[in-house]
């Protein structure tokens, strides 16, 4: 166990941001499916939001191209173009391609983001 106290590999290169972001997304996947809501502490959401837009493993760069995302519950935004607004946690879930978060989002860029999420989900099946 002592040999693994210090993170190494890909997660260490990104200061644990991959693990935090991945954990938040999958945690909320489970909670949403079970209808057990949880308000994620905003500092954790904000840290994940700073990392997620460039995270290729979750497909965010492709989904967000040409859009501006803006959180309504904390001071965070990214991108340029038509705006998609909503709670930070819902924006994170949408960046990860989770259609369940779409009803919580609004703004002129929302239809484009929704199309990208649902098109990808259709292609996966």
N, C-alpha and C positions, 0 to 999 in steps of 0.2 A: 504494500500500500504506500509506503514512503516513496517508492520510485515514481509514483504517479501523482504526487501532491502538486507538482508544477504542471500546468496545462502545456500540451505540446500539439504539434500538427496544425491543421487548419483552424481549429477553434482558438488556439493560442495566437495565431496570426491576426485574428480579428478581435482580440481582447474579450473573448466570450460572447460577442454580439450574436454570433450564429446560434449558440446554444440558447441564449435568452429569447431571441426572435422565434426560433423553432419551438421552444417550450411554450411560449405564449400562444402561438398559433394552435398547436395541438391541444393544449389545455382548453382553449376556448372551443375548439372543434367538439371535444367531448362534452363540455358544459352546455353548449348550445343544443347538441343532439339530445341531451337528457333534460332540457328545459330547466337547468340549474344555473341561473345567471350569477355572475360574479363581476364586481367592479374591480378591474385590474388597477393597481396603483398607477397613477398617471406618470410618475417618473420612469416606471418600467415600460409603459406604452411609448413614452417619448423616446427612450433609448432604442427601442425596437423600430420605431418610425424613422429614426435617423439612419439606421442600417438598411432597412428593408427595400427602399427604392432601387438600390443597386444590386440587390441579391438575386443573381441569376438562378440559383437552385429553386427559388419559389416562383420564378417567372415574372417578377415584378417589372424589370426594365421594359419588357415587351408589352405588358399590360398598360403601363403608365405613359408610354411614348406620346407626346403631344398633349398631355393633360396636366392640369394643376390640381393637386390634392391639398385640402386645407382642413385641419381639425377644428371642430367647434368647441371642444372641451379643454383644449390646451393650446399653447402658442407653438404651432408647427404647421409648415406648409412646404411643398416641394413642387417643382416643375413649372411649365409654362403652357398655356392653352386654356381651353374651356375648363371651368372649375368643377371639382367633385368635392362636396362638403359632407362632414358627418363626424361622429365621435371617433377619436383616434383609434380605438380598438376595432371599430367597424372598417376604417380605412386600412388598417393592417391586415385584417381578414380578406378584404377585397384585393389588396396587393398580392396576397397568396392564392387568389383565385377561388375564394369561398363565396358562392352565390348567396348563401344565407345572410350575408351582411348587406346585400344590396338594398333591401327595404329601408335601411337606416341612413342611406346616402341620398343626397339631392344635389341639384345644380346642373348647368347645361352640359357638363362632361359626363354625367352619370350614364346616359344611354350608350355612349361609346364604351365606357368601362364595362358596363353590363354585357354588351355584345361580345367583348373580348373574353370575358369570363365564361359566358355560356357557350360560345363557340369552342373554346378550349375544353370545356367539360363534355361537350358533345363529341369532340374528336377523341377523347379518352375512352369513350364507351363503344 
